[in-house]
């Protein structure tokens, strides 16, 4: 997910306590899936476009742009109020202490804040379409970190995805017509490219670290636990962004920035509020899809939005879509498709093994 605050896609399977078809009627399940897909796609596209709009109309505070990516986390308390804290009490004798979990959340929150800052710098110096295309490289980085940290297999399809997405990013990097918004210099465009690429790599690292946390520390994944991780890490990231806003002195310029905002001070405030709310709507969609389908499906839809944002940016901001960008987008879609197909195959195998294990369990119970 590009530049958002919710790196919570922790594995690519479906655990035994996450099969939703037994919990909901068929029409109810499809309604929930459709609603959460809309939340994720609309939230992420709107957040990226509003972030670009903030910079285009005179906004210049990178720390404020970082802050709004997590500041609306209290919205997540609403769904948390309607579900229990866990589906069943933990019986692990080696369950981690609150201090250890808190330490992990603090570290992850700080890293998320740094990642959001990198994304903010990237969006400052890049058009929304170029920014989104570079963000698609997060799948390639995710494959590499999953192999190194989570022992995920590095298959031919995954290798193809890494190569194609890397070539797609390279095309964007050397594209002479992608100098960025408002005719920025080449070195600022290069800075935006490098920071966005670094942010995508760091985001993918966070995904792997989140997965490792669930596997080794929390040892469970329920809707409540995923939401709690999202909220606690967002609290830390928000605090870091606030500290950075005051330590950098950017807070002194905010009043003048609001008054000089070309669309007006009211539009300035509404843009910031809209951006913050959009990121959290996206987050609700991500978490909802994990709960009612699987984290794999949530990751598919999240990455799909990266292909929609360049199209939306052409419509809203009239970004240039030259031949090089179109080829890069098609390559990104191809790399995305091969990556997702590999995960789809892996997910089918995991479900088959789970079904076989369940059948053996029932057969042994009746013998």
C-alpha positions in Angstrom: 0.0 0.0 0.0 1.6 3.1 -1.1 2.5 5.6 1.5 -0.1 4.7 4.0 0.1 4.0 7.7 -1.1 0.4 7.8 1.6 -2.2 7.0 -0.5 -5.0 8.5 -0.6 -7.6 5.8 1.1 -10.2 7.9 0.8 -13.4 5.9 -0.5 -14.9 2.7 -2.6 -17.6 4.0 -5.9 -18.1 5.8 -5.8 -19.4 9.3 -8.2 -21.9 10.6 -10.1 -19.3 12.6 -10.5 -16.9 9.7 -12.8 -18.7 7.3 -15.7 -16.3 7.0 -18.2 -18.3 5.0 -19.2 -20.1 8.2 -19.9 -16.8 10.0 -21.9 -14.9 7.4 -24.7 -15.5 5.0 -23.5 -15.5 1.4 -25.1 -12.2 0.4 -23.9 -10.6 3.7 -20.3 -11.8 3.0 -20.3 -10.4 -0.5 -21.7 -7.1 0.8 -18.9 -6.9 3.4 -16.3 -7.7 0.7 -17.6 -5.2 -1.7 -17.8 -2.5 0.9 -14.2 -3.1 2.1 -12.9 -3.1 -1.4 -14.5 0.3 -2.0 -13.1 1.6 1.2 -9.5 0.5 0.3 -9.5 1.7 -3.3 -11.3 5.0 -2.7 -9.4 5.7 0.5 -5.9 5.2 -1.0 -6.6 6.9 -4.3 -8.2 9.9 -2.5 -5.4 10.1 0.0 -2.7 10.2 -2.7 -4.6 12.7 -4.8 -5.3 15.0 -1.8 -1.6 14.8 -0.8 -0.6 16.0 -4.3 -3.3 18.7 -4.2 -1.9 20.0 -0.9 1.5 20.5 -2.5 0.1 21.9 -5.7 -1.9 24.6 -3.9 1.0 25.9 -1.8 1.5 23.4 1.0 5.1 22.7 1.8 5.3 21.1 5.2 6.7 17.6 4.9 6.1 16.9 8.6 2.5 17.9 8.4 2.0 15.7 5.3 3.6 12.9 7.4 1.4 13.6 10.4 -1.9 13.4 8.5 -1.1 9.8 7.4 -1.7 8.5 10.9 -3.4 11.3 12.9 -6.9 10.0 12.3 -6.3 6.7 14.0 -9.1 7.2 16.5 -11.5 6.3 13.7 -10.2 2.7 14.1 -11.6 2.7 17.7 -15.1 2.5 16.3 -14.9 -1.0 14.8 -12.7 -2.1 17.8 -15.5 -1.3 20.2 -17.8 -3.8 18.5 -15.5 -6.8 18.7 -13.9 -8.7 21.6 -10.2 -8.2 22.3 -9.5 -11.8 21.3 -11.4 -14.7 20.1 -10.1 -17.0 22.7 -7.7 -16.6 25.7 -4.0 -17.4 25.1 -2.8 -20.6 26.5 0.8 -20.1 25.5 3.1 -20.6 28.5 5.7 -18.4 26.7 3.4 -15.6 25.9 5.2 -12.3 25.5 5.0 -9.7 28.2 3.3 -6.4 27.7 6.7 -4.7 27.9 8.1 -6.7 25.0 5.0 -6.1 22.9 5.0 -2.4 23.7 8.7 -2.2 22.8 8.0 -3.8 19.4 5.0 -1.4 18.8 7.2 1.6 19.6 10.0 0.5 17.2 7.5 -0.3 14.4 5.7 3.0 15.0 9.0 5.0 14.7 9.8 3.1 11.5 6.3 3.8 10.1 6.8 7.6 10.8 10.1 7.5 9.0 8.5 5.6 6.1 5.7 8.2 5.9 8.2 11.0 5.8 10.0 9.4 2.9 6.6 9.1 1.1 5.8 12.7 1.8 9.1 13.9 0.3 8.5 11.7 -2.7 5.0 13.1 -3.3 6.4 16.6 -2.9 8.7 16.2 -5.9 6.8 13.8 -8.1 3.5 13.9 -10.0 0.8 11.6 -8.5 1.1 9.2 -11.5 4.9 8.9 -11.3 4.7 8.5 -7.6 2.2 5.6 -7.8 4.1 3.8 -10.5 7.3 3.9 -8.4 5.3 2.7 -5.4 4.5 -0.5 -7.3 8.0 -1.7 -6.7 7.0 -2.5 -3.1 5.9 -5.9 -4.4 9.4 -6.6 -5.6 10.9 -5.5 -2.3 8.3 -7.5 -0.5 9.4 -10.7 -2.3 13.0 -10.1 -1.4 12.4 -9.4 2.3 9.9 -12.2 2.6 12.6 -14.6 1.3 15.2 -13.2 3.7 13.1 -12.8 6.8 10.1 -15.0 6.5 11.6 -17.9 4.5 9.2 -17.5 1.6 10.1 -19.4 -1.5 11.7 -17.4 -4.4 10.0 -19.0 -7.4 10.4 -18.3 -11.1 7.2 -16.2 -11.1 8.4 -14.1 -8.1 11.8 -13.6 -9.8 10.0 -12.5 -12.9 7.9 -10.0 -10.9 11.1 -8.5 -9.3 12.8 -8.1 -12.6 9.8 -6.6 -14.4 9.0 -4.2 -11.6 12.6 -3.1 -11.3 12.7 -2.4 -15.1 9.4 -0.5 -14.8 10.9 1.8 -12.0 14.1 2.2 -14.1 12.0 3.5 -17.1 10.3 6.1 -14.8 13.7 7.1 -13.5 15.2 7.9 -16.9 12.0 9.4 -18.3 12.9 12.9 -19.4 9.3 14.1 -19.4 8.8 13.2 -15.7 10.5 16.2 -14.2 7.7 16.4 -11.6 5.1 19.1 -10.8 5.7 22.8 -11.4 8.8 22.3 -13.4 11.1 21.2 -10.6 14.8 20.7 -11.3 16.2 17.3 -12.2 18.0 16.8 -8.9 14.7 17.3 -7.0 13.0 14.8 -9.3 15.9 12.4 -8.6 15.4 13.1 -4.8 11.7 12.3 -5.1 12.4 9.2 -7.0 15.0 7.9 -4.6 12.9 8.7 -1.5 9.8 7.0 -2.9 11.9 4.0 -3.9 13.4 3.9 -0.4 9.9 4.3 1.2 8.6 1.4 -0.9 11.5 -0.8 0.3 11.0 0.3 3.9 7.3 -0.4 3.7 8.0 -3.9 2.4 10.5 -4.5 5.3 7.7 -3.4 7.7 5.4 -6.0 6.2 7.9 -8.8 6.8 8.6 -7.5 10.3 4.8 -7.4 11.0 4.5 -11.0 9.8 7.4 -12.0 12.0 5.8 -10.3 15.0 2.5 -12.2 14.5 4.3 -15.5 14.1 6.9 -15.2 16.9 5.5 -12.8 19.4 1.7 -12.4 19.2 1.2 -15.9 17.8 -2.3 -15.2 16.7 -4.1 -13.1 14.0 -7.7 -12.0 14.7 -9.5 -8.9 13.5 -9.1 -7.3 17.0 -5.4 -8.0 17.2 -4.7 -6.6 13.8 -6.7 -3.5 14.6 -4.9 -3.1 17.9 -1.5 -3.3 16.2 -2.6 -0.7 13.7 -3.9 1.7 16.4 -0.9 1.4 18.7 1.7 1.8 16.0 -0.2 4.7 14.6 -0.2 6.4 18.0 3.6 6.2 18.1 4.0 7.3 14.5 1.7 10.3 15.2 3.7 11.3 18.2 7.0 11.1 16.2 5.5 13.3 13.5 4.3 15.8 16.0 7.8 15.9 17.6 9.3 16.3 14.1 6.9 19.1 13.2 7.9 21.1 16.3 11.6 20.2 16.3 12.0 21.2 12.6 10.3 24.5 13.2 7.8 23.9 10.4 5.0 24.5 12.9 5.9 28.3 12.7 5.1 28.4 9.0 1.7 26.6 9.1 -0.4 29.8 9.7 1.3 31.6 6.8 1.0 28.4 4.7 -2.8 28.3 5.4 -3.3 32.0 4.6 -1.3 31.7 1.3 -3.0 28.4 0.2 -4.3 29.3 -3.2 -7.6 27.5 -2.8 -8.3 29.3 0.5 -7.8 28.6 4.2 -11.0 26.6 4.4 -9.9 24.4 1.6 -6.5 24.0 3.3 -8.1 22.6 6.5 -10.5 20.4 4.6 -7.6 19.0 2.5 -5.7 18.0 5.6 -8.8 16.5 7.2 -9.7 14.7 4.0 -6.3 13.3 3.6 -6.2 12.0 7.2 -9.7 10.5 7.0 -8.9 8.9 3.6 -5.9 7.1 4.9 -7.9 5.6 7.8 -10.8 4.7 5.5 -8.2 2.8 3.4 -6.9 1.2 6.6 -10.4 0.0 7.6 -10.8 -1.5 4.1 -7.4 -3.3 4.5 -8.3 -4.7 7.9 -11.8 -5.6 6.8 -10.6 -7.7 3.9 -8.1 -9.5 6.1 -11.0 -10.4 8.4 -13.7 -11.5 5.9 -11.4 -13.0 3.2 -7.6 -13.2 3.7 -4.5 -11.1 3.9 -3.6 -12.3 0.4 -6.8 -10.8 -1.1 -6.3 -7.6 0.9 -2.8 -7.3 -0.6 -4.1 -7.9 -4.1 -6.7 -5.0 -3.8 -4.2 -2.7 -2.1 -1.7 -3.1 -4.9 -4.5 -2.8 -7.5 -5.1 0.8 -6.3 -1.5 1.6 -7.5 -2.6 1.0 -11.0 -5.8 3.1 -10.6 -4.1 6.1 -9.1 -2.1 7.1 -12.2 -5.4 7.0 -14.2 -7.1 9.1 -11.6 -4.3 11.6 -11.5 -4.5 12.0 -15.3 -8.2 12.9 -14.9 -7.9 15.1 -11.9 -4.5 16.8 -12.4 -4.0 16.2 -16.1 -0.7 14.5 -15.5 1.2 13.6 -18.7 1.0 10.0 -19.7 3.6 9.7 -22.4 4.7 6.4 -24.0 7.4 5.6 -21.5 4.9 6.0 -18.6 2.3 3.8 -20.3 4.9 1.1 -21.0 6.1 1.4 -17.3 2.5 1.1 -16.1 1.8 -2.0 -18.3 5.1 -3.6 -17.0 4.1 -2.8 -13.4 0.7 -4.5 -14.0 2.4 -7.5 -15.5 4.8 -7.8 -12.6 2.0 -7.3 -10.2 -0.1 -10.0 -11.9 2.7 -12.6 -11.8 3.4 -11.9 -8.2 -0.2 -12.3 -7.3 -0.6 -15.5 -9.3 2.2 -17.1 -7.4 0.6 -16.1 -4.1 -2.7 -17.4 -5.4 -1.1 -20.8 -6.2 0.5 -20.8 -2.7 -2.8 -20.0 -1.1 -4.5 -22.9 -2.9 -1.9 -25.3 -1.7 -2.2 -24.0 1.9 -6.0 -24.4 1.8 -5.7 -27.9 0.4 -3.2 -28.9 3.1 -5.5 -27.4 5.8 -8.5 -29.4 4.4 -6.5 -32.6 4.3 -5.3 -32.0 7.9 -8.9 -31.4 9.0 -10.1 -34.6 7.3 -7.4 -36.6 9.0 -8.3 -35.1 12.3 -12.0 -36.0 11.9 -11.2 -39.5 10.7 -8.9 -40.1 13.7 -11.6 -38.8 16.1 -14.1 -41.4 14.8 -11.6 -44.3 14.9 
